[in-house]
Amino acid sequence: MIRQTHRTVLLVTGMRNNSCRERVIMALERTPGVEQAEVSLIRGIAVVVHDGSCQTAVLIRAVAAAGYSARPAEDRDTRITPADQRSPP
């Protein structure tokens, strides 16, 4: 059986460095149903791959519990590149 995955994109604010980015990734990946989270510190976005069982509000609460703010992203380019992973100058 082929497993269906879903993708949710969040705008995350309050991250200052890679430690912040890692905290957001860990918080999201500990959320039941989440398979992977990628976070761009530079662009302030999190791309979350999940099985569809977790709602956006649950993901936002996970980010908030880690000490940051999040909201659903609107339509925009949400690819995360290696350059997005670096800390801003």
ZADREN-59888 format. One line per field, with one value per atom (N, C-alpha, C): residue number from 0; atom name; x, y negated, z. Coordinates in nm, 2 decimals. Each point is the difference from the previous one (the first is absolute). Example, Ala and Ser with C-alpha at 12.3 -4.5 7.8 and 13.67 -1.06 7.14 Angstrom:
2
i: c(0/0/0/1/1/1) .
at: c(N/CA/C/N/CA/C) .
u: c(1.32/-0.09/0.09/-0.04/0.09/-0.08) .
v: c(0.57/-0.12/-0.12/-0.11/-0.11/-0.11) .
w: c(0.78/0.00/0.00/-0.07/0.00/0.08) .
END
This chain:
89
i: c(0/0/0/1/1/1/2/2/2/3/3/3/4/4/4/5/5/5/6/6/6/7/7/7/8/8/8/9/9/9/10/10/10/11/11/11/12/12/12/13/13/13/14/14/14/15/15/15/16/16/16/17/17/17/18/18/18/19/19/19/20/20/20/21/21/21/22/22/22/23/23/23/24/24/24/25/25/25/26/26/26/27/27/27/28/28/28/29/29/29/30/30/30/31/31/31/32/32/32/33/33/33/34/34/34/35/35/35/36/36/36/37/37/37/38/38/38/39/39/39/40/40/40/41/41/41/42/42/42/43/43/43/44/44/44/45/45/45/46/46/46/47/47/47/48/48/48/49/49/49/50/50/50/51/51/51/52/52/52/53/53/53/54/54/54/55/55/55/56/56/56/57/57/57/58/58/58/59/59/59/60/60/60/61/61/61/62/62/62/63/63/63/64/64/64/65/65/65/66/66/66/67/67/67/68/68/68/69/69/69/70/70/70/71/71/71/72/72/72/73/73/73/74/74/74/75/75/75/76/76/76/77/77/77/78/78/78/79/79/79/80/80/80/81/81/81/82/82/82/83/83/83/84/84/84/85/85/85/86/86/86/87/87/87/88/88/88) .
at: c(N/CA/C/N/CA/C/N/CA/C/N/CA/C/N/CA/C/N/CA/C/N/CA/C/N/CA/C/N/CA/C/N/CA/C/N/CA/C/N/CA/C/N/CA/C/N/CA/C/N/CA/C/N/CA/C/N/CA/C/N/CA/C/N/CA/C/N/CA/C/N/CA/C/N/CA/C/N/CA/C/N/CA/C/N/CA/C/N/CA/C/N/CA/C/N/CA/C/N/CA/C/N/CA/C/N/CA/C/N/CA/C/N/CA/C/N/CA/C/N/CA/C/N/CA/C/N/CA/C/N/CA/C/N/CA/C/N/CA/C/N/CA/C/N/CA/C/N/CA/C/N/CA/C/N/CA/C/N/CA/C/N/CA/C/N/CA/C/N/CA/C/N/CA/C/N/CA/C/N/CA/C/N/CA/C/N/CA/C/N/CA/C/N/CA/C/N/CA/C/N/CA/C/N/CA/C/N/CA/C/N/CA/C/N/CA/C/N/CA/C/N/CA/C/N/CA/C/N/CA/C/N/CA/C/N/CA/C/N/CA/C/N/CA/C/N/CA/C/N/CA/C/N/CA/C/N/CA/C/N/CA/C/N/CA/C/N/CA/C/N/CA/C/N/CA/C/N/CA/C/N/CA/C/N/CA/C/N/CA/C/N/CA/C/N/CA/C/N/CA/C/N/CA/C/N/CA/C/N/CA/C) .
u: c(0.08/-0.08/0.09/-0.04/0.08/-0.05/0.09/-0.03/-0.01/-0.11/-0.01/0.06/0.08/0.06/-0.06/0.00/-0.05/0.11/-0.01/0.10/-0.07/0.05/-0.05/0.12/-0.03/0.11/-0.04/0.09/-0.03/0.10/-0.04/0.09/0.04/0.13/0.04/0.08/-0.03/0.07/0.06/0.11/0.06/0.13/0.03/0.13/0.11/0.11/0.12/0.12/0.01/0.13/-0.04/0.11/-0.03/-0.05/0.03/-0.05/-0.16/-0.04/-0.15/-0.06/0.07/-0.05/-0.01/0.10/0.00/-0.11/-0.03/-0.11/-0.13/-0.02/-0.13/-0.01/0.11/0.00/-0.04/0.07/-0.03/-0.14/-0.05/-0.14/-0.10/0.03/-0.09/0.01/0.12/0.02/-0.04/-0.02/-0.05/-0.16/-0.06/-0.14/-0.05/-0.10/-0.05/-0.05/0.04/-0.04/0.10/0.10/0.10/0.11/0.03/0.11/0.13/-0.01/0.12/-0.04/0.10/-0.02/0.13/-0.01/0.11/-0.03/0.10/-0.02/0.11/-0.05/0.09/0.01/0.12/0.02/-0.01/0.06/0.00/-0.13/-0.08/-0.13/-0.11/0.02/-0.10/-0.11/0.03/-0.11/0.04/-0.11/0.02/-0.09/0.06/-0.07/-0.01/-0.13/-0.02/-0.07/0.06/-0.06/-0.06/-0.13/-0.07/-0.10/-0.05/-0.09/-0.15/-0.02/-0.14/-0.08/0.06/-0.08/0.02/0.09/0.02/-0.05/-0.07/-0.06/0.11/-0.02/0.09/0.01/-0.11/-0.01/0.09/0.01/0.09/0.14/0.04/0.14/0.03/-0.09/0.02/0.02/-0.07/0.01/0.14/0.04/0.14/0.11/-0.01/0.09/-0.01/-0.12/-0.01/0.05/-0.01/0.05/0.15/0.06/0.15/0.05/-0.10/0.03/0.00/-0.06/-0.01/-0.14/-0.02/-0.14/0.00/-0.12/-0.02/-0.14/-0.01/-0.14/0.01/-0.11/0.00/0.06/0.08/0.06/-0.10/0.00/-0.08/0.08/-0.07/0.07/0.13/0.11/0.13/0.09/0.12/0.10/0.05/-0.03/0.03/0.11/0.08/0.11/0.11/0.06/0.11/0.13/0.09/0.13/0.11/0.12/0.11/0.03/-0.01/0.03/-0.10/-0.12/-0.10/0.03/0.09/0.03/0.10/0.07/0.11/-0.06/0.08/-0.04/0.02/-0.09/0.02/0.12/0.06/0.13/-0.02) .
v: c(0.12/-0.12/-0.12/-0.10/-0.13/-0.09/-0.05/-0.10/-0.14/-0.07/-0.13/-0.10/-0.10/-0.10/-0.13/-0.09/-0.13/-0.10/-0.12/-0.10/-0.13/-0.05/-0.13/-0.09/-0.13/-0.10/-0.10/-0.03/-0.10/-0.12/-0.12/-0.11/0.00/0.00/0.00/-0.12/-0.07/-0.12/0.02/-0.08/0.01/0.08/0.06/0.08/-0.10/0.02/-0.09/0.07/0.13/0.08/0.14/0.08/0.14/0.08/-0.04/0.07/-0.02/-0.12/-0.02/0.09/0.00/0.09/0.14/0.05/0.14/0.03/-0.10/0.02/0.01/-0.08/0.01/0.13/0.05/0.13/0.11/0.00/0.10/0.00/-0.12/-0.01/0.05/-0.03/0.05/0.15/0.05/0.14/0.09/-0.06/0.08/0.00/-0.07/-0.01/0.13/0.07/0.12/-0.02/0.09/-0.01/-0.07/-0.07/-0.07/0.09/0.00/0.09/-0.08/-0.13/-0.08/-0.14/-0.08/-0.15/-0.06/-0.09/-0.08/-0.15/-0.07/-0.14/-0.08/-0.11/-0.10/-0.12/-0.02/-0.11/-0.13/-0.01/-0.12/-0.04/0.09/-0.03/0.01/0.06/0.00/0.10/0.11/0.09/0.14/0.08/0.14/0.08/0.10/0.09/0.13/0.04/0.12/0.10/0.12/0.12/0.09/0.03/0.08/0.09/0.09/0.10/-0.05/-0.13/-0.05/0.00/0.07/0.01/-0.12/-0.09/-0.11/-0.13/-0.08/-0.12/-0.11/-0.10/-0.12/-0.06/-0.01/-0.06/0.08/0.13/0.08/-0.03/-0.02/-0.04/-0.13/-0.10/-0.13/0.00/0.08/0.02/0.06/0.09/0.06/-0.10/-0.09/-0.11/-0.09/-0.04/-0.09/0.06/0.13/0.06/0.00/-0.01/-0.02/-0.14/-0.09/-0.14/-0.10/0.05/-0.09/-0.01/-0.09/-0.02/0.06/0.05/0.05/-0.03/0.00/-0.01/0.07/0.03/0.07/-0.10/0.06/-0.08/-0.02/-0.11/-0.02/0.05/-0.01/0.05/-0.07/0.07/-0.06/0.12/-0.03/0.10/0.06/0.12/0.06/0.11/0.00/0.09/-0.05/0.09/-0.03/0.05/-0.09/0.03/0.00/0.06/0.00/-0.14/-0.10/-0.14/-0.05/0.05/-0.04/0.06/0.10/0.06/-0.08/-0.09/-0.07/-0.12/-0.04/-0.11/-0.13/-0.10/-0.12/-0.07/-0.09/-0.07/-0.09) .
w: c(0.00/0.00/0.00/-0.08/-0.01/0.11/0.07/0.11/-0.05/0.02/-0.04/0.10/-0.05/0.09/-0.04/0.10/-0.01/0.03/-0.05/0.03/0.05/0.11/0.05/0.01/-0.04/0.01/0.10/0.09/0.11/-0.02/0.04/0.01/0.15/0.03/0.14/0.03/0.11/0.05/0.13/0.03/0.13/-0.01/-0.11/0.00/-0.03/0.07/-0.01/-0.06/0.03/-0.04/-0.03/-0.03/-0.03/0.12/0.12/0.12/0.00/-0.03/-0.01/-0.11/-0.11/-0.11/0.04/0.07/0.04/0.10/0.09/0.10/-0.07/-0.10/-0.08/-0.07/-0.06/-0.07/0.10/0.12/0.10/0.05/0.02/0.05/-0.10/-0.13/-0.10/-0.02/-0.01/-0.02/0.12/0.11/0.12/0.00/-0.09/-0.01/-0.07/0.06/-0.06/-0.14/-0.09/-0.14/-0.09/0.06/-0.08/-0.04/-0.13/-0.05/-0.01/-0.04/-0.02/0.01/0.05/0.00/-0.05/-0.09/-0.05/0.03/0.05/0.05/-0.07/-0.06/-0.05/0.09/0.06/0.10/-0.08/-0.12/-0.07/-0.05/-0.05/-0.05/0.10/0.11/0.11/-0.03/-0.07/-0.03/0.04/0.03/0.04/-0.10/-0.06/-0.09/0.08/0.03/0.08/-0.09/0.00/-0.07/0.11/-0.02/0.10/-0.07/0.08/-0.05/-0.01/0.03/-0.01/0.12/0.11/0.12/0.09/-0.03/0.09/-0.07/0.07/-0.06/0.01/-0.08/0.00/0.14/0.07/0.14/0.09/-0.01/0.08/-0.03/-0.12/-0.04/0.05/0.00/0.05/0.15/0.07/0.14/0.04/-0.08/0.02/-0.01/-0.10/-0.02/0.12/0.04/0.11/0.13/0.02/0.12/0.00/-0.11/-0.01/0.02/0.00/0.03/-0.12/-0.11/-0.12/-0.05/-0.09/-0.06/-0.13/-0.04/-0.13/-0.05/-0.13/-0.07/-0.13/-0.06/-0.13/-0.10/-0.09/-0.11/-0.11/-0.07/-0.12/-0.12/-0.11/-0.13/-0.02/-0.01/-0.03/-0.02/-0.05/-0.02/0.13/0.02/0.13/0.00/-0.11/-0.01/0.10/0.07/0.09/-0.06/-0.02/-0.06/0.10/-0.03/0.10/0.05/-0.08/0.04/0.10/0.00/0.10/0.14/0.01/0.13/0.08/-0.07/0.07/0.09/0.10/0.08/-0.08/0.03/-0.07/0.05/-0.08/0.04/0.11) .
END
